[in-house]
């Protein structure tokens, strides 16, 4: 499908959907927990539906209590191996976070996914699980899905490099239920705020752990149990980024309802980045108001902790005065697509001047003109290019627009609510 976007300003307010990262953590922890847990205002998207499939394949049950709550009947840590391969679709988060949980089961669980997910390596996490007594291997020997995991997790001492924080979050969630204690050494870690989010869940549920302040070492007591819980899912800063940047590049004023700057999500840092580029921001009890300037100013930003912001921030950068440098984000190459290469290629089609670095992008102020661009089936690339279309002369058409439903199925409808001229067509 295609998104056709026409240049124009925005106004009004929009309710941002729930956090994907919190929703998936809540589902997996709820599946491991005793009794029945409740997630209030979870994100409903194809990624979270994939996570529900995984949790149910491992023995949990998930049901909708009403229009805004999910009930998760946990396994009390007694997971079963899936009887057939489990398809995680496009959800790399689900794949990685569920692997340690599946390793707790005595039998074998096979995970597969779509073409993009089957290109995302899990080698370091598989090696860590094997060193703690579980079985973990790739069917094709390439460190990627299809993956087989299981056999029972004993615990132990492990060292793991984490180019994606999801490896470490997976271990932190699952290892407290291992037979013995676990010590994790982490010589490399990207995306630290996502580990902070995971630790917030552990703290809220009373799990015992100790760790270094720089997240380089963790100790987790084995044989623990997760209690049931009821928790509201906060609004998603990763999804909000597209509306924040849309306001910034069109000089518009928007109120983004539901955002909480006190939450653990790393992408809240985008608010400060856009302030540095000249936006006016008001943090209020119910959300955030942002107003873009007549002209953004460039800057230098370290995106290591916020890799999901790279596509949208690249749009802001090519419309800002001077030069914008988005740096220290090599892991952006191993997301659904190589986002550094893809965003550079597609923004150039719109007239942007972009230099690709091994770990980032340098963007110079450019005048954008509407064109046919390829979303590459990557939800964040699709939405970022749609935002670029709001600031480009003429009309912009973005292919593979259906990918937005991976994390933000209401993206088009909510954009229309604030005045965007945007159409979805076959």
N, C-alpha and C positions, 0 to 999 in steps of 0.2 A: 504494500500500500504506500501511498505518497501523502505527505503533508505539503500543502501549498500555503505559503505565508507571504503576506503583503506588509510593507513598511507601515509602521504606525505606533502611536503612543498607547499607554495603558493607564487605567485609573481604577480605584475602588479597593476592595478587600477580597482575600481568598483564604480558605481554610486548607492548610497544608495537611496531607495524609500522614498516617502514623509511620514511625521509623521502621524501615526494613531490618536494620541491624538489631534493634531491640526486639522486634517481632520474632525473628528467627532464633535469637538467644532464648526468648521466652518459651517458644515451642519446644526446643530441644531440652532445656532444663525442666520444663513441665513434663516431658516424656520420661525423664529420668527420676522425677520426684515421686514422693508418696501421695496418694490420694488424688483429689481433683483440684487443679489450678485454673485460674481465670485470667485471661488477657482481655483487658478493656481497650477498645478502639485500636485493634491491631491493623496492620496494613493488609489489605486484600489485594493481592497481585499474583502474577504467575510464579514469581520467586517464592512467595510464602506458601502458595498452594503446593509447590514442589516440596517444601519443608514438611508440610502436613503429611504428604505421601510417605516421606521417609519415616516420620515419627510413627505413623500407623503400621508401616512395614516392620518396625522394631517392637511392636506390641502395644503402643499407646493408642488412645482413641481421642479424636478431636471433633467437637461438635459446636455449632453456632447456637448460643443461648438466645440471642436476639440479633438485631441489626448491628450491634456494636460490641458483642462479647463472644469470645471463644472459650469453651470448657475443654480442658486437657486432662484426660484420665491417665495418670502416670503409671509407670511400671514398678515403682519402688526400687529401681535399679536392677530389676530382674528382666533385662531385655531379651527378646528372642531374635534369632537371626532371621533375616528376610527370606521368604521361601522362593522368591524369584528376583531377578535383577530389578533394582530400584532406579528409576529415571529422575534425576534432579533437574532436568531441563537445562535452563541457562543459569542456574543458581550455583555459582562457585562457592558462595558463602555457605549454603546448605551442605554441599559436598564436603568441604573441609571441616566445618564444625561438627558434622555428624560422624566423621570417621572415628574419632576416639570413643564416642558413645557406642558405635557398632563394635568396636574392639573389646568392649566389656562383655559382649555376648559370647557364649561358648561355640556357636556355629559360625558359618561364613555368610557374610552379606556382600553382594556385588552391587556396586554403584556405577551407573553410566549417566550420560547427559547428552546435550546437543553438541553440534560440531565445535562451537566455541569452548564449551566446558571441557570437551575431550582434548583440547590443546593446553589446558592449564596444569602444569606439573605439580605433583604432590610428593615428590621423592623425599624431601627432608622429613615430612610428617610420617610417611610410611616407615622410614628408617628408625625414627624415634619410637614408633609403636612396636616395631620388631624388637628393638633393644629392651623393651619392657615386657616382653613375653607374648605379645600378640602376633598374629599373622597379618601381613599386609603386603600385597603385591599388585603389579599392573599386568593385566591380561596380555598386553602387547609388549611388555618389557620396556616401555618408553616413559615410565613414571607418571603417565596420564591415565584417565579413565578409558575403558572400564577398569575399576579397582575392586579388589576383593579384600575384605577386612574381617577379623574376628578372632576367635580362639581364646579369649580371656586375657585381661590386662592385669599384670602382676604389680606394676609400679617399678621403681628403681631410679637410677640416676642417668640422665640423658643430656646431651648437648645438641642444640638445634639452631641453625640459622633460619631466620624468618624474614625473607624478602616480602612476604605478606604476613600481616599480623594474624590472619586466620589460622595459621598453623598453631601459634601459641594459644590463642583463644580456645581452640579445640582441645588442647591438652589441659588447660586450666579448668574447663568445664567437666571433662570426663575423668581426669585422674583422681579427684577426691573419692570416686567410687571404686578405684582399683583396689586389689587385695592388700597391697602394701603401700608404704609411703613413697612419694615421688619427689625428686630434686631435678629441677630443670635449669640448665645453664643456657643463656641466650646471647651468643657473641654478636649477632646481627639482628636488628629488629626495625622494620619500617612500620609506619602507621600506629604509633604508640597510643593515641587516644582510643582506638578500638579495643586495645587490651585494658585500658582504664574502664571502658564500658563493661567488659566482661567481669573485671574485678568488682565493679559496683554491684553486679548481680550476685556474685559470691558473697559479698559483704551483707547485702540485704537479706540473704537467706541463711546467714550464720555459719558459712563454711569456714573451716580453719585453714589458713595459709599464711606464709610469711614470705616477704620478698624484698629485694633491693630496690631502693628508690628510683634507680634508672632502668628497672625492669630487666636487669641482666641475670637475675637468679630468683628462683621461686622454690619454696618448699611447701608441699601439700600433704596433709595427713590422709592416709588411705582409710578405707572402710567407713566413709561418711555416708550420710543420706540427705538428699534434698527434701526439705519440707514442702508441702503444697503452698501456694501463694495466690494472691490476687493483686494484679498490678496493671496500671494504666500505661499504655504505650505513648510516649511523647511524640510530637510532630517531627517529621524527618527533615533535618537540615540539608541532607544531600539532595532531596527533591526540591526543597525551598531554594536551593542555589540557583535554579533556572529562573525563578521569579525574581530573586534578588538581582541577578545579572540583567534580566530583561528590563527591570526598572532602571538600572544603572545605565544601560546603553541607549535607552530611548528617552532619558531625561524625565521619567515618569515617577509618580508617587503611588506606592502600594502599601497596604497593611496586610501583613502575613500572619494570619491568626493561628495560634497554637504553639508558636515557637517559644522555647524556654532556654535562655542563655545560661541557666544553671545546670542544664543537662550535660551528660558526659560525651555527647557526640562531637567528634573532632571537626566536622564541617561547619560548626558554628563560627570557626575562625574566618570563614568567608566574609562574614559581616564586617569584621575589622579590616580585611583586605580592601573591601569596597569603600569603607570610610577613608582609608588611606588614598584611594583613587579619586576622592572628592565627593562621595555620596554623603547625604545627611541621613543619620539613623537615630531613631528613637526606640528604646527598649521599653515596652509597657507590660503591664501585668498579663494581658491576654495575647501578646505577640509582639511583632516588630514592624515599625513603619520605616520605609526606606524611600528616599527621593534622589533620583539621579541628577547630576549637574548638567549644565549645558554641554560640557566637554569633560570627559574623564581625563585624569593624568596617569601616566605610566608609573610603574614601580617594579621592585624586585621582590619576589615572594617564594619562600621555601614551601613546597607542597608535599614534602615527605609524609607529613601527618594527615594530609587531606587529598589523597590521589583522585578521589571521585570528583573533586572540584575542577580538575584539569580541563575537561572539555569546555565547560561554561566560562572559566576564567580566561581561556584562550580567546574566546569571543570578546570578552571585555578588553583584553590586552590589545587586540588589533584595532580597537576603536578608541584607544586612549592616546592622549598627546605624548609624543616622544616614544620611548621604548619601554616595553614590559618584558620582564624575564621571569619565567616560571621554572623553578630549578629543583634539583634533588628529588626527583620523582621517577627513578628508573623503573619502579614497579608498574607504572602506567603502561608499559609495553606488554605486560602479562595479564591484562584484564580481559574483558570480552574480545577486545581487539588490541592491537598496538596503538594505543590512543595518541601517542606522540606523533607517530607517522600518519595516522588517519586524520587527525585534526589539522595537521599541517597541510596535507594534500587537499582536503576539502575546503579549507579556508582560502587557499590559493585560488580555487575555482571561483570564489566570490571576489577576488581581487586583493586579498590580504598579502602582506609581506611577512613571511614566516621563515625563521631559521630553526632547523631541528638540531638539537644537541643530543648526546647520548642519554642524558637524564633530564631533558626539559625542552622548552621552547623559548625563542626570543621573537617577540612580535613588535612590529613597528606600526605606527599610526597609518591606517589605510582607509580608503573609501571603498565600501563594499557595494557590489552590484549583484542583483539577484541572478541566480543560475540554477541549473540542475546539479544537485549534490547527492552523494551516496552516504546514507547512514550506517552502512556496513553491518546492519543487524544488531547494532550496539545501542542499547537504550539511552545511554548518556550522550553518545555522539548524536543520535537523532534529535534529542531535545535541545542540545547545544546549538546545532545547526538551525533548528527552528527559531531559537532566540536570535541568532545572527540575522535571520530573514526579517525580523522586526526592525532592524536597523539598516538593511540594505535597500538600495534604490530598486524599485520594481518588485517583481515577484520571485520568490525562491521556492523550489520544489525539492523536498527531502524524501529519498526513497527508504524502503524498509521501515516505514513509520510504525508498523505494528509492534516493533521491538520496545516501544515506550511502555507497553503493558507489563513488561518484566518487573518494573518497580513503581510505575506511575500510570495506571490505566486511565485516570481522570485528567491527564495532562492537557489534552486538547479542550475538553469541556471547561476546565478551570481557566485556561488562557482566554477562552471566549468570554467568560464571566467578567474579566477585567478589560475587555475591549479589543483583544487581538483579532485581527482578520486572519483566521487560520482554518483551513478546510482539510478534511481527511477523505481521500478517495482511493478507489481501487487502482 
